[in-house]
Amino acid sequence: MAQHTHEFVENYDGIGAFGWDRNTDEETIMFYLQKFSDDALLKIVVNRMTDTELEEIYTLINRLLKTHLTETEYHTRFLKDGTHQE
């Protein structure tokens, strides 16, 4: 059974516009990230990215994870490894 889901993008019927209001912004970011993380699209985009672009994305994601997740959430929600316990 797959550990990762992308159900939001499959069911989203919002306007997908940024700058409208906070809720729409959040939904739009979720929509974009799930669309962007599609395996077939990533194979194309990542291969075409510069080393600097790869590092920028890696750094941004790590900063967001460290800022917004506890250590336990990082392991259970992001890594999905179930190895960390408080």
Backbone torsions as a table, in degrees:
resi	resn	phi	psi	omega
1	MET	NA	135.6	-178.9
2	ALA	-67.8	141.5	178.2
3	GLN	-88.9	-22.3	-175.0
4	HIS	-104.3	145.7	179.5
5	THR	-127.6	154.5	172.9
6	HIS	-139.9	49.9	-176.3
7	GLU	-73.6	-32.0	-177.2
8	PHE	-55.7	-50.3	-176.7
9	VAL	-63.9	-30.1	-179.6
10	GLU	-71.7	-24.9	-175.7
11	ASN	-113.3	-3.7	-174.6
12	TYR	-70.1	130.0	176.6
13	ASP	-130.9	22.7	178.0
14	GLY	-76.1	-174.1	-175.1
15	ILE	-83.2	-18.2	177.9
16	GLY	59.7	49.4	-180.0
17	ALA	-126.6	140.0	179.7
18	PHE	-100.8	139.9	179.3
19	GLY	98.6	1.0	-178.8
20	TRP	-77.5	-60.3	174.8
21	ASP	-160.3	169.9	-174.8
22	ARG	-58.5	-46.6	-178.5
23	ASN	-61.2	-45.7	178.5
24	THR	-65.0	-38.6	176.7
25	ASP	-60.5	-46.1	179.1
26	GLU	-61.4	-45.6	179.4
27	GLU	-63.3	-39.9	179.8
28	THR	-65.0	-41.9	177.9
29	ILE	-63.5	-43.3	178.0
30	MET	-60.9	-44.5	178.9
31	PHE	-60.2	-50.1	-178.9
32	TYR	-62.4	-44.7	-178.2
33	LEU	-64.9	-40.1	178.7
34	GLN	-70.3	-37.7	175.5
35	LYS	-64.9	-43.8	-178.5
36	PHE	-63.9	-33.8	-175.5
37	SER	-85.3	6.5	174.4
38	ASP	-58.2	130.2	-175.4
39	ASP	-52.3	-47.4	-177.0
40	ALA	-64.3	-41.1	179.2
41	LEU	-68.5	-43.9	-179.7
42	LEU	-60.3	-37.5	178.9
43	LYS	-59.2	-35.5	178.6
44	ILE	-76.0	-53.3	-172.5
45	VAL	-66.8	-48.7	-176.7
46	VAL	-61.0	-38.5	179.0
47	ASN	-63.5	-27.4	-177.2
48	ARG	-94.5	-7.7	-178.0
49	MET	-76.2	148.0	175.4
50	THR	-76.2	165.4	175.7
51	ASP	-58.3	-38.9	179.6
52	THR	-64.7	-43.1	178.4
53	GLU	-63.5	-42.5	177.1
54	LEU	-59.3	-45.9	180.0
55	GLU	-64.6	-38.9	178.9
56	GLU	-60.8	-46.0	179.6
57	ILE	-65.2	-45.3	179.2
58	TYR	-58.7	-46.0	-179.3
59	THR	-65.0	-43.9	179.1
60	LEU	-60.7	-48.8	-178.1
61	ILE	-62.6	-44.5	178.5
62	ASN	-62.7	-40.3	177.8
63	ARG	-62.9	-43.4	179.6
64	LEU	-65.2	-41.5	178.4
65	LEU	-62.8	-45.5	-179.1
66	LYS	-67.0	-33.0	-178.1
67	THR	-77.1	-37.6	-167.9
68	HIS	-112.1	-6.2	178.7
69	LEU	-119.5	144.1	169.4
70	THR	-74.5	168.8	178.0
71	GLU	-59.3	-41.3	179.2
72	THR	-65.4	-44.7	177.8
73	GLU	-61.5	-39.3	178.0
74	TYR	-57.3	-45.7	-178.5
75	HIS	-74.4	-41.3	-175.7
76	THR	-83.3	-36.9	-175.8
77	ARG	-92.6	-38.7	-177.6
78	PHE	-93.5	-59.4	-179.6
79	LEU	-72.6	-29.8	-178.0
80	LYS	55.5	38.3	-177.4
81	ASP	-100.3	-14.7	176.3
82	GLY	61.1	20.4	-176.2
83	THR	-94.0	-15.2	-174.1
84	HIS	-101.0	132.5	175.6
85	GLN	-134.1	140.9	178.3
86	GLU	-92.3	NA	NA
